[in-house]
Amino acid sequence: MDLEEVEATLVIKNVTPSLPTVILNELRAQLFAGKSIIFLDALLYLTKGRPNYTSAILFRDNILEERVKLWIETKTSFKKKMDWYKNYDNNLWNGGWPLHYAMNIVKAEGCLSDNNNIFMFFPDALGVSSAEISDYFGMEFIDIWSFVFDEVIFPCAKRVLKNDSLLFSHEKLKPYIKETIYLASVFHEIGHRAGYFKVSPQKDYRVKISKFHTDVLGELSTDTLLILALSEFQELSVFIVLQRLFWYGRSGFKKNNKRGLVNSDNDSWIGSFLFNIGMQTGLFNISALKLGISFEKIEETFKKIDFSLRELGEELITIDSQDQQDNIVREWMKRHVDSDEDGFIIPEQFQKILGACLDIKEKPSIKFA
């Protein structure tokens, strides 16, 4: 591109969005062709927030994608990892590299400019469904994730972690933050294909639970499989634990120090769940209001979570009633996170830890418009 062409790509097109199926086909064609600059004008249905129109210019980091593929091969191999997932679930759908892309937001107007979402998954993001497997692909926002760590997670970690835990976290994650973000996102999508709480390309027909329960168990399951499958990458353990505690776990805490968003946001509930499990296994320890993380306990902790999820799944598939299944999941959740008549409660010790971060942002402030 010459200078005029580059400048032209930085002007958001003010056009009436096309039909969702047309937009889907255009996006797919740009991505499959390996284009670096992606234009998007659409009504989007994102995971966090209400449906909203967005006009955006996105940059696909093809070089980062290739670098992560090579990184895997330096410690293990993609084939070995897929064999692990297939061994976990012999009905695993599609053992190939997911259609999941490393994206950055150059400019945006609308719901992509508010920093609430760190990915988009299609065709769901357009509010449509499809029978074509090639229509299912995702975009991970590497820049938003980076801002979350720089402005939210690391500042809180510096405030509350014991020195050895903080130093270990920085040593493992800081030099490879973008690679870790993309690697985690790829295997996050793979994990959504496996186990009782799979959601991609569709749910296990025997599991008939509500959307909120599906979101809780699906996200917890894929995080668990990611950590157990890729034990060679300690970066992933640090990444999962820090963001679950200090980003998702803090959601809404400033407005409600007792509950945050644990009753409405699946990711927030998982933060409290992980804190409780980690305290039981010794992954976490607290003294003088400082949190220690014993990362050598990570495998033990997530094996315990995996066992509990498998046990829950095995119970659910013996029952045909959705109401009964939801009741079972609700009771399972109550066993792991305290509740009262008004709903779930952030663990008391976790509240004290998060209280030290009250003046730190809960989401990054970067603007893309």
C-alpha positions, -999 to +999 in steps of 0.1 A: +000+000+000+011+036-006+004+064+019-029+074+003-042+038+004-032+034+040-050+067+050-080+056+030-083+024+051-084+045+083-117+061+074-147+043+087-173+037+061-207+053+069-229+029+050-261+010+057-251-024+069-259-053+046-279-084+054-262-106+081-256-134+056-240-110+032-218-096+059-209-131+070-198-141+035-178-109+031-160-114+064-153-151+057-139-142+023-115-116+037-103-139+065-098-169+043-079-148+018-055-138+046-064-101+045-048-079+072-073-050+071-109-061+077-139-038+074-170-044+095-204-027+094-230-046+112-256-049+140-236-071+165-249-094+192-219-097+215-214-117+246-213-087+269-239-059+265-269-054+243-271-057+205-257-026+189-246-013+155-208-012+149-187+002+122-150-008+126-117-013+110-098-043+123-062-055+118-055-092+117-021-101+130-011-129+107+025-128+120+014-134+156-007-163+145+022-179+128+045-172+157+022-190+181+020-220+159+058-222+159+058-216+197+037-247+203+062-268+183+091-257+204+076-274+235+053-301+222+033-304+190-002-294+180-009-330+170+000-343+205-023-317+220-052-327+198-045-363+207-049-353+243-083-337+236-094-367+215-085-390+244-105-369+267-135-370+244-135-396+216-164-378+200-144-346+196-156-326+167-129-315+143-093-320+154-079-291+133-067-257+141-098-235+149-108-207+125-099-182+152-080-151+144-057-126+162-074-093+158-068-057+168-092-028+166-078+001+146-110+023+148-145+016+159-178+032+165-205+014+184-203-016+207-168-026+198-155+007+213-166+001+249-139-026+258-166-050+272-158-078+248-125-095+241-137-117+213-165-122+187-178-155+175-196-159+142-223-164+130-237-158+165-223-122+166-246-114+136-276-129+153-279-157+128-273-194+126-258-215+099-255-251+088-222-244+071-192-253+093-171-227+075-194-200+087-182-206+123-152-186+132-139-163+159-119-131+164-098-126+195-091-089+203-054-091+213-052-053+219-081-052+243-067-082+262-033-064+264-050-032+277-069-053+303-037-067+317-018-033+316-046-012+331-066-036+353-050-070+361-013-061+366-021-030+387-043-051+410-018-079+411+009-055+422-013-042+450-023-076+465+001-104+455+030-115+476+063-106+461+073-141+450+039-146+433+040-112+416+076-118+403+067-153+390+037-139+372+056-111+356+085-134+346+062-159+329+036-136+313+051-102+306+075-113+278+049-135+261+017-117+268+004-115+232+015-150+223-002-163+255-034-144+247-037-159+213-026-194+223-052-194+251-079-182+228-072-210+203-073-238+228-102-221+245-122-227+213-109-263+211-120-269+246-155-258+237-157-288+214-151-314+242-167-329+272-202-328+286-204-290+285-193-285+249-210-257+230-193-259+196-206-266+170-235-276+193-242-287+228-244-323+240-281-331+233-283-349+267-275-317+286-306-295+288-296-266+311-303-229+310-281-205+291-266-191+323-257-226+335-243-235+301-222-204+301-208-211+336-200-247+330-188-243+294-163-216+303-151-234+334-147-266+315-127-251+286-104-232+310-098-265+329-090-285+298-067-258+285-046-258+317-045-296+319-037-302+282-010-276+279+009-281+311+042-273+293+030-236+291+031-221+326+022-189+309-013-202+304-017-210+341-007-175+351-029-160+324-060-179+335-056-174+372-048-137+370-077-128+347-102-149+365-094-132+399-085-097+390-107-089+360-137-112+358-137-118+396-138-080+402-166-073+378-191-050+395-173-051+428-170-013+430-208-009+430-215-040+451-187-051+474-207-082+485-219-096+452-203-078+423-218-095+392-216-131+405-254-135+400-256-122+365-223-128+348-209-164+344-173-152+343-177-133+375-191-164+393-162-185+381-138-160+397-154-167+431-155-204+424-118-205+416-109-185+447-127-210+469-113-241+452-078-226+452-080-219+489-090-256+495-061-270+474-035-246+486-032-229+453-040-197+472-028-186+506-034-153+525-014-135+551-015-099+561-041-093+533-016-104+507-024-132+483+001-159+475-003-182+445+015-216+446+015-223+409+029-258+415-006-266+428-023-256+396-026-291+381-040-306+414-065-278+415-078-281+380-078-319+382-102-315+411-123-291+390-123-315+361-134-344+383-163-324+397-174-313+363-173-349+349-192-361+379-218-334+374-221-342+337-226-379+343-254-371+367-272-347+343-273-371+313-293-396+334-321-371+337-344-360+309-361-330+326-345-295+320-360-282+353-344-311+372-311-306+355-311-269+363-319-277+399-289-300+401-266-274+386-280-247+409-273-269+440-238-277+426-231-240+423-243-233+458-219-260+472-190-241+457-199-205+462-219-192+493-253-178+488-283-163+507-319-155+498-307-128+475-282-149+456-245-158+455-219-139+476-183-132+468-162-152+493-154-130+524-116-133+521-118-126+484-138-094+492-110-083+514-084-089+487-105-071+461-111-042+485-074-033+482-080-026+444-111-004+447-094+026+431-081+005+402-101+004+370-124-026+363-120-022+326-095-004+304-101+032+293-087+030+258-109+045+232-110+033+196-133+059+180 
